[in-house]
């Protein structure tokens, strides 16, 4: 009898059964060593390209005043960022705890049934466990978060960084966000919520949009988030969390309801991938689709690992896209400048001449001439109205002709290609061909 009582107390103390986490380490290859010398060399080449060929154009033509997206060295060299978005109490923090194995540790993110996360929490790698205030993070130019200063003290008080030594955090950074509360106005948050979300969305390599199957309400804040994510659909993953809290039949209905709710918000041919599982350390509820949930979880981990492994390719694509935008801006400003000098007569008013050009650029074929004479897509052109504001604070006299500042402009595509060397040929006897199931090796990491 005493033995049975002691066993009962042990089971009570141990709590619910925990699931095995070994597949997380295996799928994410956490035993893999540090980045290869080739990766380090490619990153240095990319930084060199930015400083020598792109940044001079940014500064000469004041690109940052048009786009409000300043690229820093910290952003170029930063690890892939995974952003967690969604309504309150859907399991975002629990999912991060599960992926990092923080359950019942001193570093565990606080979770609960009520709205618990009011801050933007950045979980990143560090030599020791410590918490960093938002104002300190923003003041550190070596990090990628220094541009967040522009959102003011009200936001920085709600930004917190957590550093800890962890193999996964050596390769990726997680960002946990405040839950969406549909009946709350943006002014009540005390900072520009949508603008802050846009900053993180623009820089995220992967966006996990997490939902609870028992509450799929779509309101104004969520609709605005989807508008802000337009053009980033390839980074979005929908997660139907806590799936083992429903029967299989109810889960099928909720899955259909999720697509029905999201369809008007995601107007793309191929909808985002939906993962259905329960992302927390406790074992799945009895009599639920355990095998399905495990396969879904493994697929999500493989998806996450792919983003991590493709870090260099994604950085090159990011700098290439940024370089294209800067180049187009420089070409447009130069075209405005040329048109101004062509139309300026001996007795004309310089201010009136330039205002006419800025207010009606189509009359002077400003944008059409860029499309006709340069390798520019019409879909990459910025809004005409943006240049009315731009030239409102930047007089035309502040700019020089493009020919005197664009030494590296034409060579930019070739320089970017040089940062991405071709992979070495496979070693003799290695697995190749469509029938091979061996996972490909990443040339950016030491094997």
N, C-alpha and C positions, 0 to 999 in steps of 0.2 A: 504493500500500500504506500509506504513512504517512497519507494522507488518510483511508482507511478506518479505520485504528486511532484517529485523532483523533476521527472521528465516533462510533465505538464508545464511546470514553471519555466523550464528551459525553452520549450516551444513558444511560450508566451513572450519570453524575453527576446528570442531570436526574431519574432515577428513573421510576416509573410515570406514565402519562399522567394529567393532572388534568382534571376536567370543568369546563365553563363554569358560572360562577355568576351570570351576568347576570339570569337569571330570578328569582333570590332578591330582588335589589334592585327589579325591576319589580313582582313580586307583592306584596311588602311595602311598596311605595310609599315607599322610603327617601328619595326626592328631595322628598317632601312637606314643606312648611315647618312652622313651629311651630304649636302650638294656637291657635285663634282666640280673639278677645276674648270671644265668647259662651261658650266652654268655660271660660275663666278666671272669668267672672262666675258661671256655674252652680256651679263648685267653691266659690266664696266663699259663695254662697247655701246650699249643702249644709253647709258648716262652720258657718254661722250657725244653721241649723236644729238641728244637733246640739248646739251649745253652749247654745242658748236653750230648746229644747223637750225634748231627750232626756237630756242629761247631768245636769240638775237632778234628774230622776226617778231616774237611776242612783244618784246620791249620796244622795238622800233615802231610798231603799228598799234601798240597799246591793246593787244588782244584781250587781256584779262578784264578790261573795262567793258568789253562787249559781252563776254561769255560768263564772267564771274566764276570761272572754274580754273583756279590757279593750280598748275601742276608743280609739285615739289619733288625733291630728290627722295624724300621719305615715302611719297606715294609710288614712285617708280620702283623702289627696292622693297616695298612692303610685301608681306605674305598675302596670299589670297584671303579675301574677306567673305565670311558667310553671315548673312543678315537674317535674323529671325523676326518676322512680322506676324501680326494676327490679333484677334480680339483678346481680351483679358481672360486669364484662367483657362487657356487651351493647352497648356503644357510646354510652352517655349523654354522656360527656365529648367523644367524637369528634363527636357530633351538634351539640353546642354550638359546638365549634371550626369545624365546617362552616358553620353558620348565620351565624356572626360573621366568617368568613373569617380565622381565626387560624392556619391551618396554616403551619408553619415560621416563625412569628413569635415574638417574645419573650414574648407574652402567651398562647401556646397552652397549654391545659390538658393536663396530663400524662396519657397513656393507655398501656395495656399489656395483655397477656394475663392478668396476675395481678390480684388486687384492688388497684387503685391509689388510689381515692378513699376516704379514711377520714374526710374532713371534709365538712361542709355548706358548699359554696362558693356564695356569692351574687355573681353577675356583674351589675354595674350601671353606669350611666353616671357619668362624672366628667370633669373638665376635663383631667386628666392620668392616666397609668397609675400606680396605686399599690395596694398591698395593705393591708387594714385588719384588725386582729385582732378576734376576736369580742367580747372584753371592751370594746373601744372602740366597736364597732357597737351593743352593747346599752346603753352609757352615753349614747349620742346620742339624746335624746328627739325630735329632728326626723325621725329615721328611723322606719320601721315595725317595727324589730326590737328595740326596747327591752323589750317584754314577755318576751323570751327569757332575761332575767336569772334568771327563776324556776327555770330548769332547772339552775342551779348551774355552778360553775367547770369541772367535768368536761366539760360540754357546750360551754361558751364557748371552751375550748381547742381544740375541734374545729369551731369556726365561723370561717370566713374570708370576707372580702369582697374582691372585685377590682373596682376602678373603672377605666374606660378610656373615652376619647372614641370613640363609635360611634353612627351614625345609628339603628340598630335599638335600641340600649340607651337612646336618648332616649325610646323609646316602650314598652319592656318590660324586665322584670328576669327573669333566668334563675336558677334554683336547682338546682345539681347535688348529689345526695345520695349517701351511702355505699351501695354495692351490698348487696342482700339476700344474706346467707349463711345458708342454712337450718340448718346444724349448729352455729350459734353461739347461745349463750344471751344474753338481753338484759343480764344482769348483767355479762357479759364486755365489753360495750361501754363501761362506765364512766359511763353516763348513761341516763335513761329514753327509750330509742329510740322506743317507740310513742307516747309523749306528745309528743315533739318532732315526729315525723312528723304527728301529728294537728294540731299548731299550724300547720305549713306547708300541710297539706291544707285546713284551714278557710279559709285566706287565698288559696289558689291560684285563679287565674282559668282555668287550663288545666293538666291533669295528663297528662303523657306517660309512659305505662307501657311501658317498652322491653323487648323480648325478643330473644334470640338464637335463630334457628330450630334450632340444634343442641342447645339445652338448654332444655326447657320444663317443668322440674320445678317442682311446686307443693308448698311446704312450709308450716310453721307461720307463719313471718314474713310470707309473701305472703298467706296466708289472713287474718291479723290486719289487714294493710293494707287488704284489700278490705272487711273489716268496718268499718274506720275511714272508708272512703270511701263508706259507705252514705248515700244522700241526695245525693251529689255525682256521680252517674253521668253527668249531662250535661256535666261538666267533663273526664271521663276519655276519653283516646284511647289505644288500644293500637297499638303500633308493632312490627311484625315487621321488625327491622333485619337487615342483612347478607344480604338476600334473594338477592343475586347470587352467593352462595356455594353455592347449590343449583341443581339442574336444575329445569325447570318442573314436571315430574311430582312430584319430591320436595317442591317448594314447596307444591303443592296439598295434599299429605298433611299437611305441617306446619301449614298454614293451618287445616285441619279439626281437627287435634290441638289447636291453640291454643284454638279455640272449645269443644272438648270439655272441656279442662282448666279454662277460665274459666267455663263455664256454671253450675256449682254455686256459684260465688263471686259472680256478678253476676246476682242474681235480679230482673231487670227485663224488661218487655215488649220494649223496643227496646234491643239490646245496643250497647255503645260502638262507634264507628267504628274500623276496623282499617286502618292504613296499612302497605303492604308495599313496601319499597324498601331502598336501601342509603345511609344518611345519613352520608357522609364524602366528602372532596374527590377521592379517586381515581376514575377512570373505572370504569364498570361492567365486570364480567368479560365476556369474549367469549362469544358464543352464549347470552346470557341475555335476559330480557324487558325490554330497554332502554326501549322505548316505554311499557310498563306502569309501570315504575318511575318514569319521568319524570312521567307523569300523576299517580301517587300522591303524588310529592313536591310537585308543584304544588298538588294538593288540600290537602295538609297546610299548605302555606304560606298558602293562601287562608283556611283554618280559623284559623290563627294571626293573620292580618291582621284577620279579623272580630272576634276577641276584643280586639285592640288598638283597632280603630275604635269598638267598643262600650264603651269604658272608662267614659264618663260614665253611660250607661244602667245598666251593671253596678254602679257606685258608688251610684247612686240606689237600685237594688234592694237592695243590701247594707244601706244605712242604713234603708231602709223595713223590711226584715226585722228588723234590730236594734231599731228603734223599736217594732215590734209586740211583740217579746219583752219589752222593758223595760216596755211598757204593761201586758201581761198580768201580769207579776210585780208591778207596783204595784197592780193591781186585786186580785190574790190576797192580798197582804199587808194591804191595806185591808179585805178581807173577813174575814180572820183577826182583825183588830183589832176590827171591828164585832161579830163573833160573841162575842169575848171580853168586851166591855163589856156585851153583851146578857145573857150567862149569868152574869156576876159578881154574886153576891148579897151582902147585908150580912154574912152569917156564913160565906161560902164561902172556901176557901183559894185565893187568886189563882193560885198555882203549879199546883195540882192541876187547876183549871178549864182553864187554858191547855194543860197537858200532855194532857188528855183531847181537846181540840180538835185539837192537832197530831198526836196518835197515831191519831185516827180522824176525819179531815176529812169522810168520806162521811156520817157520822152527823149532821153539822151542815150538810150540803149546800154545803160551801165551793166545790168545783169546779163542781158543777151550777148553782149560783146565778150563777157567772161566765158560763157558757154561756147561761143563760136571759135574763140582763139586759143583756148586752153583745154586741157584734159580734165574737165570738171563736170560732174553730174549735176543735173538740175535739182536732184533730191538732196544734195549736200549744201545748197545755197541757203544762207540765213535769211531771216525776214527783212524785207526792205525797211519796215518801220523801225527796226533796231538801229539802223544807221542814222535815223533822225535824232534819236536820243544820244547816240555815240558822238556825232559831230556837234551836238548841242553843247557838250562839255570839252570836246577836243577840236579846237580850230584847225582848219586845213593847213595853216602855216606851220603846224607842229610836225608835219610829215615830209619826208624826202622821197624822191623817186625810188621805185622798187629796185631798179638796176644797180643802185649804189649800196644796197643792203642785202641782196638775195644771192650771195655767193654760193650758199649751200642748198638753195631751193630745188634746183633741177636734179641734184644728186641725191635727194632725200630718199626716194624709193630704193635705190641701190644700196645706200648706207644701211637702211633698215633690214634689207635682205642679208647683209653681211653679219648682222647680229644673230641670225638664225642659221647656223651651219647645218649642212646635210648630215644625217645620222651615219655613223660608220657602217660598212658592210657587215652582215652577220658572220659570226665565226663559223668555220667548217664544223659540220655536224650538229649545228643548232637547229631547233625546230622551226620550220617554215611552211608556208602554204595554207590553203583554206581548211585542211583537216587538222591543223595544229591547234591544240587547246592551251598551250603554254601562254601565260600572260606576257605581253610585250615588255621588254625592258626599257626603262626610261633613260635616255642618254644624258639627262641633266643630273642624274644622281649616281654616286658610286655604287657599284654592285658588290 
